[in-house]
Amino acid sequence: MSVRRYRKVAALALVASVGLTLAACSKSADQAGKVTITVDCPPLKTDNGGKSLEQWNKDVATFEAANSGITIKTISVGAQCDNPPDFTARLQGGTQADVFYGYMTDLQQVLDANAAEDLTPYIKDTIPNWDSILDNIKAPFIDGGKTYAIGYNGYTMGLVYNKTLFSQAGLDPNKPPATWQDVATSAKAIASKVPGVAGYSEYSAGNTGGWHFTASLFSRGSAPVSADGKKANVNTPEAKAVLENLKAMRFGDNSVGTKQLQTWPDLLTAAAAGKVGMYLGAPDSITAIVNTFKGKYSDWAMAPMPGDGGAAKGALGGGAGYFIKKGSTPDQIRAGLKWVAFEDLTPGSGQFNYVFQKSANLPVGLPQPLIWKPGSAAQKQDDDLKKANSTLNLADYSLYTGSPVKAVAEPANAQAIYAILDGPMGAVLTDPNANVDALLADAQAKIQKVLDDANKK
C-alpha cells in the first residue's frame, strides 16, 4: 500500500539533514497559547508533478488559520514512509517526527522503544469522527486498553477480476466467484474459452507466494502461526487445501497458465495485457495495473475474498496510522491529533478531498481507504462526495465494499515466513509430482525454527 492514496509507491533518497532538522523541531519551546509540531510523510515533490505537495501545503495553511496558535512543520523523510527498516532505524535513534507515520504491524516495536505517547485521554476531544472508524482500524494500535496511534488507512485483500474476460468466457461479470470452488470453475471456463489467458493467476516467488499462501489460509480460517506467535501452523488441512487446489488448477485443467514463479510485476504486467482473469489483491493493485503497467480501469472489478465452500472467514489486511512521539507535551498531543483528524479523518478534506483529486487527474472511486463503519454518518458523507466526483464506475467495487470480510493482520516475522512458503507454492505450480504432505512438513519445521530464533531475542 502506498503511504497516502495520492502518493506513488516509491522510496526516494533521504534528505541529508533530516535527522538534525527533526531534533531541532521536535521540542519546540511552546510560548503562551502557541505550539509547534513536526509531521512526517507529506507527498514528495515528484508526486503528481508536485500538485499533491502543493495541496498538502494548502491544507496546512487552512488548518493553521482555523487553529490559531498551532504551527505545523512537515518533514520529508523519504524512505521511512515506504521502507520498514528505515523506520526502525529512526525509531531506535529517536529521530522520528512529533507526529510520525507507522504501519499497523509497527506497534510492538514502537512500544519496545518506548517511543510513543498514550493518546487515549485526548481522543474524545480532538477527533470528532472517532466513533465512525472501524474497530479493525483502531485495534492494531491498541495495547492494554491504551491507544498509541490513530489509524487512518486500511485495506483488505479481495478477488480482483477482469470483467471483459468474464464476458468473453460467457460468465456474468456481476456475479464473480464467492468460494474457492467457484474460482476454480470460473478459471477453467476462462482458460478454455479465451486462448492464451490464465483464468486465475498466482504468485510463487520473491516472498509474494508466501504472502498469498497466508492470505488463502486466512480466508479458510487458519493462519501460518499460532495466535501467540510461538508455533508453526502450516501442516494443516487448510494449508493442504490451498496447495492441492492450486496443483489441480495447474496440472488438472491448466487454468492458471504455464508461466509460474511469478512476482508482483510479472502477474500485473500480464493482467494489464488482458492475460489474467482473476487474482488476489488490494484495490491499489488496480491502480498499479493502470498507472505502471498501462492497463484500463474499465476492465477491472473487485469482489470479497473467496472462502472454502462459503464466505471467507478472514482477509489479509493492513494499513497505517500516526503515532505521537514520547515526551510530547499535552498541547503538542492535542495539536497532533487535531491535525490527523483534519487531514486524514474528515470527509471532503485531506485524503478525502475528491474535488482536488479529480482536478489533478487522480482516480476517484476506488474502495480505499476502508476506515468507516457501514451506515455511519462519516461513511455516508464520504460516499456522497466520492460519487459526486468519481472518475470510475463505483458499481465495479460494490460487491467488495458491500460485504466486508474481517481483516486479519499479517503475522510477526512475516517476510521470513513468506520466504519459506514460496517453496511449496512454487513446487505445486511447477512440478506435477510435488508431494504436498512433504512440502508442508518441511515448511512447518523451517517456520518453527524462525519462531524459535525470534523468541530467543
Secondary structure by P-SEA (a helix, b strand, c coil): ccccccccccccccccaaaaaaaaaccccccccbbbbbbccccccccccaaaaaaaaaaaaaaaaacccbbbbbbbbccccccaaaaaaaaaaccccccccccccaaaaaaaacccccccccccccccccccccccccccccccccccccccccccccccccaaaaaaaccccccccccaaaaaaaaaaaaacccccccbbbbcccaaaaaaaaaaaaaaccccccccccccccccaaaaaaaaaaaaaacccccccccccccaaaaaaaaaaccccccccccaaaaaaccccccccccccccccccccccccccccccccccccccccaaaaaaaaaaaaaccccccccccaaaaaaaaccccccccccccccccaaaaaaaaaaaacccccccccaaaaaccccccccccaaaaaaaaaaaaaaaaaccccccaaaaaaaaaaaaaaaaaaaaac
